[in-house]
């Protein structure tokens, strides 16, 4: 008889956010090959008020389904209140928001384990559930949830207490493991299991997508940006670097793939600086289409202010696409300088432009880029964690 696992995380995709944290979905789907899995993916409460739209984001939250089934995985989307003033209450309200769903599931199933993605509030709330119902809890920490905890000692205490009480901690990198150890968690309680890639999509392609090349002719080098247009991902840094690169004798374009709250600001910057010849917006991609776009790329650029273990980088490297990325979080441990790409100083457009110029003018061997780091499949990741 197969064991059953309850996954708790607000990071799971839904029908209105199908590309949200795809690496979580991929790992859970790989785990489902060996376990029966239910997912509780809480959503911030946003009441649907007729004739009143507070914001597009809250309107979207109000329309997220309460339940969906994907393959053999049942996914529940209970609502929870998010504190606007006293942030340490976040984990408590999260816990209360999922408690009814947990009780209903426990009437139908016995769970061998609980697996939470993200330390706060997800991991803290999951540990309360595990303690209440005597179910072992594993917490997977992803980077920013540990490295960029809010500067509140009460929250840090909640996270430290939960990680010490849970059955085990899974870290996506060795530097992140050290950070968890520094919070007082015993080293032997922490397993390092890097994120994986779906090798059905992400592999070295000997030929570029002819369909995309008809849209983006190969007369120019392509700098790819694939991700959210958010302050955290900092795409404006790339636009600043493009302004610098435009003064060089280089034939290139930047293809921005994604969407987000900064798009209007980005488009206004491009228009103001007369950069339309260098910048194109391709819209948000289905995850299954990302590798096709990477096939026409000459370099992937990641400009984040902070990161954990970014899957965009390991997916690009798997495709043999070199990467230029800001030197934050787990990035320096992934990119081998000159072999898989280059890292640059955060918030430094001059350094970013310099590294992009080097990457664009270098003759890369895709196989060598792909072999610059060992990248596991999701199946191998799950074998390690089980």
N, C-alpha and C positions, 0 to 999 in steps of 0.2 A: 504493500500500500504506500502510495506516494505521500510525502510530507507536504503540509500546506503552510505557505508563508503569507503573512499580511504585510504589504508594503504601505508605508505612510509617508507621503511627501506632497507638498503643494506644487512640486516642479513637474508634474506629469502633464503631457499634452491633453487637449480636449478638442472638440470639433471646431471651435472658434479660434483656437491657438494650436493648430496641428503641428507646427514646427518647434513648439516650446520644449527646450531641454531634451532634444531627441536622444541624447546619450543615455538619459535615465530610462526612457522607453525601450531602447535597444537592449540595455542590460537586463531589464525586467523580462523582456520577451525571451532572451537567452536563458534566463533562470527558469522560465516556464517550461523549458524542455525537460527539466528534472524535478520540478516542484509544481504543485497546484498553487496558483497565486490569485489573491484578491488585492486590489489597490484602492486605498482611500486617498483621494487627492483633493484636499479642502480648497475652497474658493472663498475669497473675502466676500462678506455679505454686501450686496448692493441691491436695494429694493427697486423693483420696477414700478415707476410712478408714471401713469399715463400723462401724456402731453408735457412731461418734464424730463429733459436730458441733462444731467449734471455734467457729464463729460462722455466722450466716446468710449473711454476705457471702462467707466462704471456701467455704461449702457451695455457694453460687451459682457462684463461680468454677470449682469443680471440675466443674460440669455444663455449662459453655459448650462448644458444639460445636467440633470441630477444623477444620471446613470448611463453608462454605455458598456457594450461588450465588444472587445476586440479579440478575435480568435477565441482562445480558451481562457482569457483574462477578463474578469468582471471589474469594472472601474466605477467607483462611487465618488460623487462630488458634493459632499455636504458643505454647508455654509458656516463661516465663523466670523465673529466680530474682530475687527482690527483696531487696537487702541490708537488714539490720535495724540494722547498726552503722555501717559505713563507706559513707556515701551516695555518694561519688564513684565507687564501683564500679557504680552503677546502670546507666550507659550501657554498660559492658563486659559485664555479665551480660545486658542487653537484646540487645546485638549477638550474643553467643554463642547466645542463645535463638532468634534468627531466622535464624542462619546456615545451618542445615540446610535450611530452607524456601527460602531464597534460592538455594542451590546446586541444589535440585531444580527450581525454576522456570527457572533459567538453562540447564538441559538442554533445556528445551522452547521457550524464548523468548529473543529478543534485545530488551533494553530500551533505548529511546532516552534515557529520563530516570528518575530516582527523585524522588518528591515526598514529603517528610516534613512532617507536621503536628505542631507543638510542638517547641521547641528542645532540651529535655533531658528524658529521655534519647533521645527519638526522633530528633531532628535529628543529634545527635552520632553515634549508632549508624548512621544512614543514610549519613552522610559516610564512616564507616569502610568500609561496604559499597561505596559508590561509588568510593572510592580503591582498594579491593582489586580490583574488577572493571572499573575504568575506565569508569564510567557517570556522567554529569553529574548532580549532585544539587541540587534546589531545596528550601529549607526555608521553610515558612510559619510565621511567628511570630504568636501570637494575643493576646499581652498579658501575662498573668500569668507566662508562661514566661520573659519578659524582665524585667518590672517587679518580680517577686517571686521571683527566683532565690534558692535557699538561700544563706545567708551563709557560703559556703565558697569561698575563692579558687580551689581546685582545680576546682570545678564551673564557676565563672565562666570560668576559663581554657579548659576543655573547650568551652564554648559559644562563646566568642570565637574560638577556633582553628577550630572547625567552620564558623562563619558566614563567616569569612574565606576558608576553603578551598573552600566550596561554590560551585556555578556561579552561584547567585543566591539572594537572600532576598526573600520576599514578606511584606509587613507589612499588617496590617488597618487601620492608621491612620497619619497623619502624626506625631503625638506618639510613637507606638511606633517609627517609623522613626528619629526623633531619638535614641531610647534605644539603638537598634542601632548607629547611627553613633557614639555615645559609647563603645561597646564596641570601637571601632577598625575597624568595617566601612566600606569606602568607600561614600559616598552613592550613587554611580552603580550600585552592585551591588544596590540595594534598590528594589523596585517596591512601590508602595502600591496595594493592591486591597482595598477594604472588602468585608465580607461582604454577601451578597445575601439576597433573600427569594424564596420561591416564590409568584409572583403568581396562581397558580391557587387558592390558599387565602387569601392575605393581601391584601385589597383593601377599599375602603370599601363597606360594605354599608348600603343604605338602610333595611333592615328588620332588626330583631333576631330571633334564633332564637325562634320561638313555643314550641317544645318546651322550651327552657331557661327561658323566661319563666314557663312553668307551674310550674317547680320553684323558680325564684327570681323571685317576683312583682315587677313594676316599681314597687311602692310604696316601695322603698328604693333608694338609690344603691348601686352595686356597686363595691367596690375589689377588683381582681383581683390575686392573687399566683400566678404560674405558674413553678414551678421546684422545685429540690430543697430539702428541709428539712435543710439542713446548716449547720454553723457558718460556713462561707465565705459562704453566701447570707444568713445571719443573719435568718431569719424572725421571731425573737424580738423584733427591733427593731420590726417592724410591730405585733406584739401589744402592746408597750409603748405605741406611738403610739395604738393603738385604745383602750387604757385611758384615755388623755388625751382622745381625741375623744368617747368615750362621755359625757363630762361636758358636751359642747357640745349645743346644740339641733339636732342633725343626725340625719336618718333614713338610715342606711347599714348595710351589712354588708360583711364581708370574705370572699371566697371563695378559700380556699387550694386550689390545684390542684397536686398533686405528692405526693411521699412522701420519706421519708428518716429518718435516725437521730434527728432531733430531734422526731419526731411525738409521741411519748409525753410529752415535756417540754412541748410546745406545748398538747396537750390538757389536761394537768394545770394549766397556767397559766390556760387559759380557764375551767376548772371552779373553780379557787381564786378567781379574780377575778370570778366570776359574769358572764361575758361571752358566754354561749351565744347571746344574742339578736343578737350582733354578728359572730359568727365561725362559718363553716361549712367543712367539709372535703369537697372533691369527689373526692378521690382523684387518681391519676395519669392524665393524658390521653394519648390517642394524638395524635401531632403533627398529624394531619389534623383533629382536633377542636378544636385550640387556637383557631383563628380563630372558630369558632362561639361559644366561651366569651368571646372578646374582643368579640364583637358585643353581648353584654349588659352589658359593662363600662362604667363611667363614668370609671375611671382605672386604669391598671396601676401597681403598686408594685413596685420592685426595691430590695432593702435590702442588697445585697452589701457585704462588707468589701473586696473587691477584684474587679476585672473587667478583661477585655480590651476586646472590642468586642461587647457582649452582643446576640445576635440577638433576644432577647425584646423589646428596646426597638424595634428597627427593624421587627419584625413588627407590634408594636402600632401604631406610627406609620403603617405602611402601611394599617392598618385604620381610621385616623382616631381611634385611642384615645390620649388624652393619657397621659403617663407622669410619675410622681414617682419619682425614683431617687437613691440616694446618689451623691455627687460623687467617684467613684473611677474609675481607669483611663481608658478612652476615652469614658465617659458624657458629660462636659461637651461633648465635640465632636459629640455626636449630638443632644442635647436643646437646642433654642433656648428660652431662658427665656421663658415666657409664650406661646410659639407652639406648641411641641410638648409642653409640660409644665413641670416644675420640678425642680431638683436641690436636695439638702439635705446637710447635714454628716453624714458617717458616724457611726454610734453615737450619734446625738443624737435621741432620741424626741420631744423638744419641737419641734425644727426639722422633723422628718418630719411630725408631727401638724399643724403650722402650714401646711406646703405641701400636705398632703392636704386640709385644710379649704378652702384657696384653690381647689384643683383641683375639688373636689366642688361648690363653689358658683358656679363660673364657667360661663358658657354657651358651650360649645365648638362650633366648626364643624368637622365631621369632615374635610371637604375641605381646610380650612386647616391642620389638624393634619397630615394626610397630606402636604401640600405644604411643610411646614416644613423638610424636608430631602430631598435627592434620594437615593432608595434604589434601587440597581440590582437587577435580577433576577440569579439565579445564572448565566443564560446570558451576560449582559453581563460579569459578573465573570470568567467563563472566557475570554471574548473578550479581555479585558485581559491575562490571565496567559498566553495562548498566542500 
